[in-house]
Structures are given as C-alpha cells and as structure tokens.
Amino acid sequence: MAGTIKRTFGPVALSNTLTTNIYNQGSALIYDVIKHIHIVNKTAGAVTFSLWLGATGANAAGTEIIGTGRSIPANSAFDWYGNLKMVSTDFLVGGASAATSLTITGEGEQYVV
C-alpha cells in the first residue's frame, strides 16, 4: 500500500501555551506518518519549544517526542527526521517560550486504512 506524500500540517506559528493542539488527523480511516518536522525561529533571540504526543491539550510526563525546552538560536531552524505514526486518537501538542516567534511545518505520508 502506497502512501500519499503531503504537507501534514503548517506552517503555523507556535503559541506560548504548551498544551496547544498542533496537529490531529481526525479520521479513523486514515493515518499519517510524519517524516519531517521543521521549526523556524524568525526572531533575533533564542526561543525554546516543546512537543508531546498524546491526548488533546495535554503534555503528560513520558509523552515528550523532542524533549522539553529545546532551544533554537536566533534566525535559525530545527529539523527532525523520523517516522512518527499518527492515528485519529493521537495529538501533536506543544508550544514555544514566546508566542508567534517560531513557525512549525510537518511533512509526511498519509495512508488509507
């Protein structure tokens, strides 16, 4: 079964609320595999971000996927590459230390169950 390559989410500015839902694919008939997350710091100072995989609006201990408080230097970017399967009950949740300073985009493949 071949997947469809797509931009999974974004670009969207991260808020400074660490429980913000960034992405959820709501259909039980589809799942996504996120292969690349790109985060850009468009400011003149370092900004931190945190991402969790879990329930809607939650950032429970043990569900961190890129760690908490990961710093991106001024006018720089962070790239993550992997294979993160997202089903309809999974939420990518997170935020930044400063609102609208970071922009996040995710790319991957989508599959029909």
C-alpha positions as CSV (number, residue, x, y, z in Angstrom):
1,M,0.0,0.0,0.0
2,A,1.5,3.3,-1.1
3,G,1.1,6.5,0.9
4,T,0.4,9.9,-0.4
5,I,3.2,12.4,0.2
6,K,1.8,15.6,1.7
7,R,2.4,18.6,4.0
8,T,0.8,17.2,7.1
9,F,0.4,20.5,9.0
10,G,1.5,24.1,9.0
11,P,3.1,26.4,8.5
12,V,1.6,27.7,11.8
13,A,3.0,29.9,14.5
14,L,3.5,28.2,17.8
15,S,1.8,29.8,20.8
16,N,3.3,30.2,24.2
17,T,0.7,27.8,25.7
18,L,2.5,24.4,25.9
19,T,-0.8,22.5,25.7
20,T,-1.8,23.8,22.3
21,N,-3.0,21.1,19.8
22,I,-0.7,21.5,16.8
23,Y,-2.0,18.5,14.8
24,N,-4.6,15.8,14.9
25,Q,-5.9,13.7,12.0
26,G,-9.5,13.1,13.0
27,S,-10.5,10.2,10.7
28,A,-10.2,6.6,11.9
29,L,-10.0,5.6,8.3
30,I,-6.7,7.4,7.7
31,Y,-3.3,7.5,9.5
32,D,-0.3,9.8,8.8
33,V,3.4,9.1,9.2
34,I,5.2,12.3,9.9
35,K,8.7,12.1,8.5
36,H,9.9,15.7,8.9
37,I,9.2,18.5,11.3
38,H,10.7,21.9,10.5
39,I,10.7,24.7,13.0
40,V,11.9,28.2,12.2
41,N,12.9,30.9,14.7
42,K,12.3,34.2,13.0
43,T,13.4,36.4,15.9
44,A,16.7,38.0,17.0
45,G,16.8,35.9,20.1
46,A,16.9,32.2,21.1
47,V,13.4,30.7,21.7
48,T,12.6,27.3,23.2
49,F,9.9,24.8,22.1
50,S,8.4,21.6,23.4
51,L,6.4,18.8,21.7
52,W,4.4,15.9,23.1
53,L,2.4,13.1,21.5
54,G,-0.7,12.3,23.5
55,A,-4.2,13.4,24.3
56,T,-5.8,16.6,23.2
57,G,-4.5,19.6,25.1
58,A,-2.2,17.5,27.3
59,N,1.5,17.3,27.9
60,A,1.9,14.5,30.3
61,A,5.3,13.3,31.5
62,G,6.7,10.4,29.4
63,T,5.0,11.6,26.2
64,E,7.7,14.1,25.1
65,I,8.8,13.4,21.5
66,I,11.5,16.1,21.0
67,G,12.2,16.9,24.6
68,T,11.1,20.0,26.6
69,G,12.7,23.3,26.3
70,R,14.7,22.6,23.1
71,S,16.4,25.9,22.1
72,I,16.5,27.3,18.6
73,P,19.1,30.1,18.2
74,A,18.1,33.4,16.7
75,N,17.2,33.4,13.0
76,S,17.8,29.6,12.8
77,A,15.9,26.4,12.2
78,F,15.5,23.0,13.8
79,D,14.8,19.9,11.7
80,W,13.6,16.5,12.9
81,Y,13.5,13.4,10.6
82,G,11.9,10.1,11.5
83,N,8.7,8.1,11.2
84,L,6.0,9.1,13.6
85,K,2.7,7.3,13.0
86,M,-0.3,9.4,13.9
87,V,-3.8,7.8,14.2
88,S,-7.0,9.6,14.9
89,T,-6.6,9.4,18.7
90,D,-3.1,11.0,18.6
91,F,-2.5,14.7,19.1
92,L,0.8,16.5,18.5
93,V,0.7,19.1,21.3
94,G,3.2,21.8,22.2
95,G,4.3,25.4,22.2
96,A,7.1,27.9,22.5
97,S,8.6,30.1,25.1
98,A,7.5,33.2,23.2
99,A,4.3,33.4,21.2
100,T,4.5,33.6,17.4
101,S,8.3,33.5,17.4
102,L,8.5,30.0,16.0
103,T,6.8,28.6,12.9
104,I,6.3,24.8,12.6
105,T,5.6,22.7,9.5
106,G,5.3,18.9,9.2
107,E,5.6,16.7,6.2
108,G,5.0,13.0,5.7
109,E,2.8,10.4,4.1
110,Q,-0.9,9.6,4.5
111,Y,-2.4,6.2,4.3
112,V,-6.0,4.9,4.0
113,V,-6.7,2.0,6.3
